[in-house]
Amino acid sequence: MTATNKLGSSYGLADYPEEDWLALAGIQHYTFCKRQWALIHIEQLWEDNVQTTSGSLDHKRADDYKQSESRGDILRMHSLRVFSRRLGVTGICDVVEFRRDPQGVELQGRKGTWAPYPVEYKHGHSKIGDEDRLQLCAEAMCLEEMLSCDIPQAALFYKETKRRETVDLDVGLRNCVIETYGQMHDLYSRQSTPNARRTKSCNACSLKNLCLPELEKKRSVKRYIEQALAEA
């Protein structure tokens, strides 16, 4: 059985237990490269490159909860932790703007009603793929579940262009979020790392030196590294 919210997204009625929740932001890694996601979230491998280090610096202010502020009819909350039992994920929104709105929701310690509007900060520029939009949509779906509201739009802010990109959180994007997390839960429950497939995107991947495609058919990268360290 499934349930549908006002914006048309279908959800499975069975919630994921908290011990099975995945990292919300993993959907960005998974959409970029399923193997990259598995190496990070299943085999616990990570290596910074220029892009990831620069991106971390870009997030420094956005991820500072102390920077939360109120300006007129807009309340900006930084590093807001969210979760979804239906999607089985948890994570942190870079920024959520709560805009005063008669159709909004009540917030503890605040007068009036407010409509949430997530803003995700990204390094570089807008991408052809949907990885950033899917992460943003997932954040909005978490907020909708937590606050019992509808969020029709959100925004991506790219440092390179210094402009916001408005994203319509339509049914197609939402259903893609649901389907993608379903695939991720399946792989995670099986502790399965997809085989390596070289693409142009590999050159921009921070895990290029750890991916070791020539070994992936024989054993996991994590087990290979552990064995090498033990032998040393």
C-alpha positions as CSV (number, residue, x, y, z in Angstrom):
1,M,0.0,0.0,0.0
2,T,1.1,3.6,-0.6
3,A,0.1,7.0,0.6
4,T,0.2,10.2,-1.5
5,N,0.8,13.7,-0.1
6,K,-0.8,16.9,-1.6
7,L,2.0,17.3,-4.1
8,G,1.5,13.8,-5.5
9,S,4.5,11.9,-4.1
10,S,3.8,8.3,-3.2
11,Y,5.4,6.8,-0.1
12,G,5.5,3.3,1.2
13,L,3.5,3.1,4.5
14,A,6.2,1.0,6.2
15,D,8.8,3.3,7.9
16,Y,12.4,2.4,8.1
17,P,13.7,1.7,11.6
18,E,16.2,4.3,12.8
19,E,19.1,1.9,12.8
20,D,18.7,1.5,9.0
21,W,18.7,5.2,8.1
22,L,21.1,6.3,5.5
23,A,22.9,9.6,5.1
24,L,20.6,12.0,3.2
25,A,23.4,13.6,1.2
26,G,24.4,10.2,-0.1
27,I,21.9,10.5,-2.8
28,Q,24.2,13.1,-4.5
29,H,27.1,10.6,-4.4
30,Y,24.9,7.7,-5.6
31,T,23.5,9.6,-8.5
32,F,26.9,10.8,-9.6
33,C,28.4,7.3,-9.3
34,K,26.9,4.3,-7.5
35,R,30.3,2.8,-6.8
36,Q,31.5,6.1,-5.3
37,W,28.6,6.1,-2.9
38,A,29.3,2.5,-1.9
39,L,33.0,3.1,-1.4
40,I,32.1,6.0,0.9
41,H,29.0,4.8,2.7
42,I,29.5,1.0,2.7
43,E,33.3,0.6,2.7
44,Q,34.0,3.8,4.6
45,L,36.6,5.2,2.3
46,W,37.2,8.9,1.6
47,E,39.9,11.0,0.0
48,D,39.8,14.8,-0.5
49,N,40.7,16.4,-3.8
50,V,40.7,20.1,-4.8
51,Q,36.9,20.0,-5.5
52,T,35.9,18.4,-2.2
53,T,38.2,20.6,-0.1
54,S,37.0,23.8,-1.8
55,G,33.4,22.6,-1.4
56,S,34.0,22.1,2.3
57,L,35.3,25.6,2.7
58,D,32.2,26.9,0.8
59,H,30.0,25.2,3.3
60,K,31.8,26.6,6.4
61,R,29.4,29.6,6.9
62,A,26.3,27.8,5.7
63,D,26.9,25.0,8.1
64,D,27.4,27.2,11.2
65,Y,24.2,27.0,13.2
66,K,25.3,30.1,15.2
67,Q,24.8,32.1,12.0
68,S,21.1,31.6,12.1
69,E,19.4,35.0,11.8
70,S,16.0,36.7,11.4
71,R,15.5,39.6,9.0
72,G,12.0,40.9,8.7
73,D,9.7,38.3,7.3
74,I,12.5,35.7,6.8
75,L,14.1,33.5,9.4
76,R,17.3,31.8,8.1
77,M,18.2,28.6,10.0
78,H,21.7,27.2,9.2
79,S,22.7,23.5,9.7
80,L,19.2,22.3,10.4
81,R,19.1,18.6,11.1
82,V,16.3,16.7,9.3
83,F,15.1,13.1,8.9
84,S,12.5,11.0,7.2
85,R,11.2,7.7,8.5
86,R,9.5,7.0,5.2
87,L,12.7,7.5,3.2
88,G,14.9,6.1,5.9
89,V,17.4,9.0,5.8
90,T,18.8,11.7,8.1
91,G,21.1,14.7,7.4
92,I,21.6,18.4,7.6
93,C,20.2,21.2,5.5
94,D,22.7,23.9,4.7
95,V,20.1,26.7,5.1
96,V,16.3,26.7,5.5
97,E,14.6,30.0,5.1
98,F,11.3,30.2,6.9
99,R,9.2,32.9,5.2
100,R,6.3,34.4,7.0
101,D,3.2,33.0,5.3
102,P,-0.5,32.7,6.4
103,Q,-0.5,29.2,4.9
104,G,2.7,28.2,6.7
105,V,3.4,26.3,9.9
106,E,3.9,27.3,13.5
107,L,7.4,27.3,14.9
108,Q,8.2,27.0,18.5
109,G,9.2,30.3,20.1
110,R,8.0,32.3,17.0
111,K,4.9,34.2,16.4
112,G,2.8,33.7,13.3
113,T,3.2,31.0,10.7
114,W,6.1,30.3,8.4
115,A,6.7,28.5,5.1
116,P,10.0,26.5,4.9
117,Y,12.3,27.0,1.8
118,P,15.5,24.9,1.7
119,V,18.6,26.4,0.1
120,E,21.5,24.0,-0.6
121,Y,25.0,25.5,-1.2
122,K,27.2,23.9,-3.8
123,H,30.7,24.5,-5.1
124,G,31.1,25.2,-8.9
125,H,28.1,25.7,-11.2
126,S,24.8,24.1,-12.1
127,K,25.1,20.5,-13.3
128,I,23.4,18.7,-16.3
129,G,22.6,15.8,-14.0
130,D,20.0,15.8,-11.3
131,E,22.3,14.8,-8.3
132,D,22.1,18.2,-6.7
133,R,18.4,18.6,-7.3
134,L,17.6,15.2,-5.9
135,Q,19.5,16.0,-2.7
136,L,17.6,19.3,-2.4
137,C,14.3,17.6,-3.0
138,A,15.1,14.9,-0.4
139,E,15.8,17.7,2.2
140,A,12.4,19.3,1.3
141,M,10.6,15.9,1.7
142,C,12.2,15.4,5.1
143,L,10.9,18.9,6.2
144,E,7.5,18.1,4.8
145,E,7.3,14.9,6.9
146,M,8.6,16.6,10.0
147,L,6.4,19.8,9.8
148,S,3.3,18.3,8.0
149,C,3.5,20.8,5.2
150,D,4.0,21.1,1.4
151,I,7.2,22.6,-0.1
152,P,6.7,23.2,-3.8
153,Q,10.0,24.9,-4.5
154,A,13.5,25.2,-3.1
155,A,16.9,26.6,-4.3
156,L,20.5,25.7,-5.1
157,F,23.2,28.3,-4.6
158,Y,26.4,27.8,-6.7
159,K,29.6,29.7,-5.6
160,E,31.0,30.0,-9.1
161,T,27.9,31.8,-10.5
162,K,26.9,33.3,-7.1
163,R,23.3,32.9,-8.1
164,R,20.4,30.9,-6.9
165,E,18.8,28.3,-9.1
166,T,15.1,27.8,-8.3
167,V,14.1,24.1,-8.4
168,D,10.5,23.0,-8.8
169,L,9.9,19.9,-6.6
170,D,7.6,18.2,-9.0
171,V,6.2,14.7,-8.8
172,G,8.8,13.3,-11.2
173,L,11.7,14.5,-9.0
174,R,10.1,13.3,-5.9
175,N,9.4,9.8,-7.3
176,C,13.0,9.7,-8.4
177,V,14.1,10.4,-4.8
178,I,11.9,7.6,-3.5
179,E,13.2,5.1,-6.1
180,T,16.8,6.1,-5.7
181,Y,16.8,5.7,-1.9
182,G,15.1,2.3,-2.3
183,Q,18.0,1.2,-4.5
184,M,20.5,2.6,-1.9
185,H,18.8,0.8,1.0
186,D,18.9,-2.5,-1.0
187,L,22.6,-2.2,-1.8
188,Y,23.4,-1.1,1.8
189,S,21.5,-4.0,3.3
190,R,23.4,-6.4,1.1
191,Q,26.7,-4.5,1.7
192,S,27.2,-4.7,-2.1
193,T,29.6,-2.4,-3.9
194,P,28.9,-2.1,-7.6
195,N,31.5,-3.0,-10.2
196,A,33.7,-0.2,-11.5
197,R,32.9,1.4,-14.9
198,R,35.2,4.0,-16.2
199,T,33.6,7.2,-17.4
200,K,34.6,10.8,-18.0
201,S,33.4,11.6,-14.5
202,C,36.2,9.4,-13.0
203,N,38.7,12.2,-13.5
204,A,36.8,14.5,-11.2
205,C,36.2,11.9,-8.5
206,S,38.1,12.2,-5.2
207,L,38.2,8.4,-4.9
208,K,39.9,7.8,-8.2
209,N,43.1,6.6,-6.6
210,L,41.2,4.3,-4.2
211,C,38.7,2.8,-6.6
212,L,41.2,0.2,-7.9
213,P,39.0,-1.2,-10.7
214,E,41.5,-4.0,-11.5
215,L,40.8,-5.5,-8.0
216,E,37.1,-5.0,-7.6
217,K,36.1,-8.3,-9.1
218,K,38.2,-10.2,-6.5
219,R,37.6,-8.4,-3.3
220,S,36.3,-5.2,-1.8
221,V,38.7,-2.2,-1.7
222,K,38.4,-2.0,2.1
223,R,39.4,-5.6,2.6
224,Y,42.3,-5.2,0.2
225,I,43.7,-2.2,2.1
226,E,43.2,-3.9,5.5
227,Q,45.1,-6.9,4.2
228,A,47.9,-4.8,2.8
229,L,48.3,-3.0,6.1
230,A,48.3,-6.2,8.0
231,E,51.0,-7.7,5.8
232,A,53.1,-4.5,6.2
